[in-house]
Structures are given as C-alpha cells and as structure tokens.
Amino acid sequence: MHQLTQRAQQAARRDRLRADGLCYQCGHAPEPGKARCAKCIDGGKRSARNRSRRLRPLWRSLGICIACGARLAIPQQSRCAVCAEYQDEHKAGKRRVA
C-alpha cells in the first residue's frame, strides 16, 4: 500500500467527515445548514487575526489602537501606549540579535 502525503490524508479525512454529515474540521455535529460546528466557525487564532485585520481601518478612524482594539490610541498615532511600548521593546530586541 502506498503512503499518502499529509495533505492527501487531511483531504481524505475532510471528505469522509463531510460524507458522514459532520463538521469537517473537528468531527462534531455542524450547525444546521452549515458544514462546520459553531466552535469551528467562531474560534481559532486565524479567525481572530482575520477579524482584527478587517477592523483595523475602522479602529484607526475611531482613534482606537490597531494592535489590540481595546484602548484609545495615542493622539496622532495608531497604537495605544501599551502596544507602542511593546512594539518598541520587540524591535529593540531584534536589533540586538541581528
């Protein structure tokens, strides 16, 4: 028997779950009329990251920090004081290493 690549194995698993009427990501019961369950639709890092990317222009126009979306940005800047400080420290650390 030949070995399938990981991508082919994942595709076969998704197809099998779909054929059984289950969420193709986790195997639980999907939402009515959907292919995925509520947890997989709402959850995950990728979803949160994409959601924040979609909201950044709105946050910027409202004066909210584009990094966290939770605090007001520093006037004439796009980040709050906490996120700006974190970004400065992070960049400084990368400069030291390089």
C-alpha positions, -999 to +999 in steps of 0.1 A: +000+000+000+014+034-009+017+062+016-004+092+012+011+127+017-001+145+048-022+169+026-039+140+009-046+123+042-062+155+055-083+159+024-095+123+027-104+129+064-123+161+055-142+143+027-150+114+050-164+137+077-184+157+052-199+125+038-209+115+073-226+149+078-201+161+105-180+192+109-151+187+086-126+204+110-133+186+143-159+159+136-187+173+158-223+180+147-224+210+124-247+240+126-279+235+107-273+242+070-235+246+076-205+224+070-188+233+103-198+234+140-203+267+159-170+264+177-150+260+145-169+288+128-162+312+156-130+300+171-093+298+162-064+322+160-067+326+123-103+338+126-093+363+153-064+376+133-085+380+102-113+397+122-088+422+136-073+429+101-108+437+088-115+460+117-082+479+117-094+507+093-125+512+114-104+513+147-080+537+131-108+561+121-122+559+156-089+565+173-086+530+188-054+511+189-050+490+158-029+464+176-052+454+204-085+472+196-091+477+233-077+511+242-076+546+228-046+552+205-020+579+214-031+611+196-016+613+160-005+576+163-022+543+155-013+524+187-020+528+224+008+534+249+009+498+260+012+484+224+036+511+213+059+503+242+057+466+235+065+472+198+095+494+207+109+467+231+103+440+205+121+459+177+150+468+201+154+431+209+155+422+173+182+448+166+204+435+194+202+399+180+209+409+144 
